[in-house]
């Protein structure tokens, strides 16, 4: 029998996402990918995967999953949530675990992810990844296009999502120490390609304004509510390319920030663009969050991008062993290699 995670309950919106499919926007295909690539990389680091490996992106309310494999190693990174592990589907009481860690589960065990706190998304990575065919080089789910991920859609009750590995590697469990997902006080932006459609006063109003992420926001775009921004040259332009973090100002003057599943072109003037280093933090903002902006130079944006990439590359250095684990404290003696003292992977259990 092929190893799978069986979906007992799918949560609000649970999809497979990786780092997306760049290079196809000229065909009208959005890049897509994880809203928060930093948390995706962290979840993958905890199970020993490459940073861009496809994982489950959980939005707002998480799924309940049963293990139909010999055993699997899962990890959870991103927003906080109540995560419980049950011995089987009939169990009424489970053991609670933290996020920002890995855990090894056996066949028949069930993991339930509750409502998210302090962020909009949480990533659930599985050691080895999912056995899902890439589309245009990516496993990311494009719901509007109906392709990628698991059957081109969000997970549903009864789905059996195939895994690459049937058995988890012999190593101890790990957690991330000092992993900072705090929201910046102000999101950094550079001037947009149509900033000349706005007066100096309108740009000042935009940079001094405080906005709220409003209902209707999704993986495609974040809609903001706050002081309206007035146009000086109208609100229609010849459609042109949309970058991640582009901030459009439609006719009502309320900003729209384009996210992972953004369209490839748009016809509203773009007053600014959130710099790439701040886009992951943008993607994890839940509805109701407060947001403000500050203008920076292209040189500052480039330096921030380099810093972000260095932080992602350094995730392995933040991984720490879980020295005692009340859920999985019975490894086979042969796994511990007591004679030589050697250990496997990033971390070990003592």
DOBA-516535 format. One line per field, with one value per residue (C-alpha): x, y, z; residue number from 1. Coordinates in Angstrom, 1 decimal, m for minus. Each point is the difference from the previous one (the first is absolute). Layout:
<nodes>
xx = X|...
yy = Y|...
zz = Z|...
i = NUM|...
</nodes>
This chain:
<nodes>
xx = 0.0|1.4|0.7|m2.6|m1.3|m3.8|m2.1|m2.6|m0.8|1.6|m0.1|m1.0|2.5|2.8|2.1|3.3|2.4|3.7|2.0|m2.2|0.5|1.8|0.7|m3.5|m1.8|0.3|m2.4|m2.4|1.0|0.5|3.1|m2.0|1.9|0.1|m1.3|2.8|3.1|1.9|m2.3|m0.1|3.8|m0.1|m2.4|2.1|3.2|m1.6|m0.5|3.2|m1.6|1.3|m1.4|m2.4|m1.5|m3.8|m1.8|m3.6|m0.9|m2.7|m2.1|m1.8|m1.4|2.0|m0.7|m0.3|2.3|0.4|3.3|m0.4|3.7|2.5|0.9|0.6|1.8|m2.0|0.9|m2.0|1.3|m1.7|m3.0|m0.7|m2.8|m1.3|1.4|m1.1|1.2|m2.5|0.9|m2.8|m3.2|m2.1|2.0|m1.7|3.0|3.3|3.4|0.7|3.3|1.5|0.6|3.6|0.9|0.1|m1.8|0.1|m3.5|m0.9|m2.6|m3.5|0.9|m1.9|1.2|m2.5|1.0|m2.4|m0.7|3.1|1.1|2.4|0.1|m2.0|2.0|1.8|2.0|0.0|3.0|0.5|3.4|0.8|m3.0|m3.2|m0.1|m1.8|1.0|1.2|m1.8|2.3|2.7|m1.9|m2.3|m1.8|m3.8|m1.6|m3.6|m1.3|1.7|m0.9|3.5|3.0|0.1|m2.6|m2.4|0.2|m2.0|0.0|m0.1|m3.4|m1.3|1.0|3.0|3.0|3.1|2.9|3.4|3.4|1.3|m1.8|2.5|1.5|3.7|1.6|0.7|m1.3|m2.5|0.9|m1.3|0.9|1.5|0.0|m2.2|m1.4|m3.3|m0.9|m1.8|2.1|m1.3|m0.1|0.2|2.7|m0.9|1.6|m1.8|m2.3|0.1|m3.1|1.0|m0.3|m3.8|0.0|0.8|2.8|m2.8|m1.7|3.4|0.4|m3.5|0.8|3.2|m1.5|m3.2|m0.9|m1.9|m1.9|0.0|m3.6|m2.3|0.2|3.7|1.4|3.0|m0.4|m0.2|m0.2|m2.6|0.6|m2.3|1.2|0.4|m0.8|2.7|m1.0|1.1|1.1|m0.1|m2.9|m0.1|0.2|3.2|1.0|0.4|3.6|2.0|m0.7|2.9|m0.4|m0.8|m1.4|m2.4|m2.8|m2.3|m3.4|m2.8|m1.1|3.6|0.4|3.3|0.1|3.3|0.6|1.2|1.1|m3.0|m0.2|m1.0|2.8|m1.2|m2.1|m1.7|0.1|2.9|2.6|1.1|2.7|1.4|0.8|3.6|0.6|1.6|m3.3|m2.4|0.2|m1.0|m2.8|m1.3|m0.4|m2.2|m3.5|m3.2|m0.3|3.8|1.3|2.5|1.9|2.8|3.3|1.9|3.5|2.6|0.7|3.4|m1.6|m2.5|2.9|1.9|m3.2|m0.4|3.5|m0.5|m3.2|1.7|2.8|m2.5|m1.7|3.3|0.8|m3.1|1.9|2.1|m3.2|m1.1|0.3|m0.6|m3.1|1.7|m3.2|m3.2|m3.0|m1.5|2.9|2.5|0.4|2.5|1.4|3.4|1.6|m1.0|2.0|3.3|1.1|3.4|1.4|m1.9|m0.7|m3.3|m2.0|m1.4|m0.1|m0.7|m0.3|m1.7|1.6
yy = 0.0|3.4|2.4|2.8|2.7|m0.5|3.1|m0.4|3.7|2.5|3.2|3.3|0.1|m2.6|m0.2|m1.4|2.9|0.3|3.1|0.3|m0.1|3.1|0.4|m0.6|3.4|0.8|m3.0|1.5|m2.5|1.5|m0.8|m1.1|m1.8|0.5|3.2|m0.2|m1.6|0.5|m2.2|m2.5|m0.2|m0.3|m2.9|m1.8|0.5|m1.7|m3.2|0.2|1.0|2.6|3.5|0.1|m3.5|m0.1|0.0|0.6|3.7|0.3|3.1|1.2|m3.5|m3.2|m3.5|m3.3|m2.6|m3.8|m1.8|m2.9|m0.8|m2.0|3.3|3.6|3.1|3.2|3.5|3.2|3.6|3.3|1.2|m1.4|m2.6|m2.7|m3.2|m3.3|m3.6|m2.9|m3.7|m0.8|1.4|m1.3|1.8|2.9|1.4|0.9|1.3|3.7|1.0|3.3|1.5|0.6|m3.6|m3.5|m3.1|m3.7|m1.6|m3.7|m1.6|0.7|3.0|3.3|3.6|2.8|3.7|2.5|3.7|2.0|2.8|2.9|m0.6|m1.0|m3.1|m3.0|m2.5|m3.8|m1.6|m3.8|m1.6|m0.9|2.1|m0.9|m2.3|2.6|0.6|3.6|2.1|2.5|m0.9|0.5|m1.9|3.2|m0.1|2.6|m0.2|2.5|m1.9|m3.4|m1.5|m0.8|m1.3|m2.7|m0.2|3.8|0.8|0.3|m3.2|m1.6|m2.6|m3.5|1.1|m2.3|2.1|m2.2|0.2|m0.7|m1.8|m2.9|0.1|2.9|0.3|m1.1|3.2|1.9|2.9|3.7|3.4|3.5|2.4|3.7|0.0|3.5|0.4|3.4|2.5|3.1|3.3|1.3|m2.0|1.3|1.0|1.5|2.4|m1.7|0.2|2.4|2.1|3.0|m0.6|1.4|3.4|0.5|0.6|m3.3|m1.9|1.6|m1.0|m3.6|m0.1|1.6|m2.0|m2.9|m2.8|m3.2|m3.3|m0.4|m3.0|m1.1|m0.3|m3.3|m1.7|2.3|3.4|1.7|2.7|2.9|2.5|3.4|3.6|0.0|1.0|2.5|m0.4|3.0|m1.8|m2.4|m3.6|m1.9|m0.8|m2.3|m3.3|m0.9|m2.5|m0.6|m0.8|m1.6|2.7|2.4|2.5|1.0|2.9|m0.5|2.5|0.0|0.9|m3.0|m1.8|m3.6|m1.9|m2.8|m3.3|m3.5|m0.8|3.4|0.5|0.5|3.4|2.8|3.2|2.1|2.4|m1.4|2.6|m2.2|m3.6|m1.8|m1.0|m3.8|m0.3|1.1|m2.1|m3.1|2.0|1.6|m3.4|m1.1|3.0|m1.1|1.9|2.9|0.7|3.5|1.0|3.1|0.7|1.8|1.0|m1.4|0.1|m2.8|m0.4|m0.6|m2.5|m1.9|m0.2|m1.2|m2.7|m1.2|m0.1|m2.0|m2.6|m0.3|m0.5|m2.8|m1.6|0.1|m1.8|m3.2|1.8|0.8|m3.6|m1.5|m3.5|m0.8|m1.7|m1.4|m0.7|m1.4|m1.1|m1.8|m1.1|m3.6|m0.2|m3.4|m0.6|m0.7|3.5|1.5|m1.6|m0.1|m1.5|2.6|3.0|1.0|1.7|0.6|3.2|3.4|m1.1|m2.8|m1.2|m0.7
zz = 0.0|m1.0|2.9|0.4|2.3|0.1|0.5|2.7|0.0|m2.4|1.9|m1.5|m2.9|0.0|m3.2|m1.2|m0.6|m0.8|m1.2|m3.2|m3.7|m1.3|m3.7|m1.4|0.6|m3.7|m0.5|2.6|2.7|3.4|2.0|3.1|2.8|3.7|1.5|2.5|m1.5|3.3|2.0|m2.8|0.0|3.8|m0.1|m2.6|2.0|3.0|m2.0|m2.0|m3.4|m2.4|0.8|m3.0|0.3|m0.2|3.3|1.3|0.3|2.7|0.0|3.2|1.1|m0.4|m1.2|1.8|m1.6|0.5|m0.7|m2.4|m0.2|2.1|1.6|m1.1|1.3|m0.1|1.0|0.7|m0.6|m0.3|2.0|3.5|0.3|2.3|m1.4|1.4|m0.7|0.5|0.2|m2.5|m1.5|2.9|2.7|1.7|1.7|m1.6|1.0|m0.8|m1.7|m0.9|m3.5|m1.2|0.4|m1.6|1.1|m1.0|m0.3|m0.6|m2.1|1.3|2.0|m0.6|0.1|0.3|m0.6|1.6|m0.7|m0.7|2.2|m0.7|m3.7|m3.1|m1.1|1.5|m2.0|0.6|m1.7|m0.3|m0.2|m3.6|m1.3|m1.8|m3.0|m2.2|m3.6|m0.7|m2.5|m1.8|2.4|3.3|2.3|1.0|m0.1|m2.4|1.1|m2.6|m2.8|1.4|m0.3|2.2|3.5|0.9|m3.0|m0.5|3.1|3.8|2.0|0.6|2.5|m1.1|m2.1|0.2|m0.7|m1.0|1.6|m1.4|3.1|1.8|3.0|1.8|0.4|3.3|1.8|3.0|m0.2|m0.3|0.6|m1.2|2.5|m0.4|m3.1|m0.4|m1.8|1.4|m2.2|m1.0|1.4|m3.6|m3.2|m2.3|m3.5|m3.1|m2.3|m2.4|m3.8|0.0|2.9|m2.3|0.0|3.5|1.4|2.6|2.5|m0.9|0.4|3.4|1.1|m1.1|2.0|3.1|m0.1|2.2|m1.7|1.1|m1.9|m0.9|m0.7|m3.6|0.1|m1.3|m1.7|m3.0|1.7|3.3|0.2|2.4|1.7|0.9|m1.2|m3.7|m2.5|m2.7|m3.6|m2.1|m3.4|0.4|1.2|m3.3|m1.8|m2.8|1.7|0.8|2.0|3.7|2.4|3.5|2.4|m2.6|1.6|m2.3|0.7|m1.6|m0.4|3.7|1.0|2.3|m0.5|m1.3|0.6|m2.5|1.5|m1.2|m2.2|m1.5|m3.6|m2.5|m1.2|1.5|m1.1|3.2|0.7|2.4|2.6|1.5|0.4|3.2|m0.1|m0.4|3.4|1.7|m2.3|2.3|3.0|m2.1|m0.9|3.6|1.0|1.0|m0.6|2.4|0.3|m0.1|m2.7|m0.9|m2.6|m0.3|m3.2|m0.4|m2.8|m2.5|1.7|3.4|m1.6|m1.6|3.3|1.8|m2.5|0.5|3.7|m0.3|m2.2|2.5|2.8|m2.0|m0.7|3.7|1.2|0.6|2.6|2.0|0.2|3.5|1.3|2.1|2.9|1.5|m2.0|1.8|m3.3|m1.6|2.7|m1.0|m2.9|m0.8|1.8|m3.4|m1.1|2.8|m1.0|3.6|m0.6|m2.4|1.1|m3.6|m1.0|m3.1|m1.6|1.7|3.5|2.5|3.1|3.3
i = 1|2|3|4|5|6|7|8|9|10|11|12|13|14|15|16|17|18|19|20|21|22|23|24|25|26|27|28|29|30|31|32|33|34|35|36|37|38|39|40|41|42|43|44|45|46|47|48|49|50|51|52|53|54|55|56|57|58|59|60|61|62|63|64|65|66|67|68|69|70|71|72|73|74|75|76|77|78|79|80|81|82|83|84|85|86|87|88|89|90|91|92|93|94|95|96|97|98|99|100|101|102|103|104|105|106|107|108|109|110|111|112|113|114|115|116|117|118|119|120|121|122|123|124|125|126|127|128|129|130|131|132|133|134|135|136|137|138|139|140|141|142|143|144|145|146|147|148|149|150|151|152|153|154|155|156|157|158|159|160|161|162|163|164|165|166|167|168|169|170|171|172|173|174|175|176|177|178|179|180|181|182|183|184|185|186|187|188|189|190|191|192|193|194|195|196|197|198|199|200|201|202|203|204|205|206|207|208|209|210|211|212|213|214|215|216|217|218|219|220|221|222|223|224|225|226|227|228|229|230|231|232|233|234|235|236|237|238|239|240|241|242|243|244|245|246|247|248|249|250|251|252|253|254|255|256|257|258|259|260|261|262|263|264|265|266|267|268|269|270|271|272|273|274|275|276|277|278|279|280|281|282|283|284|285|286|287|288|289|290|291|292|293|294|295|296|297|298|299|300|301|302|303|304|305|306|307|308|309|310|311|312|313|314|315|316|317|318|319|320|321|322|323|324|325|326|327|328|329|330|331|332|333|334|335|336|337|338|339|340|341|342|343|344|345|346|347|348|349|350
</nodes>
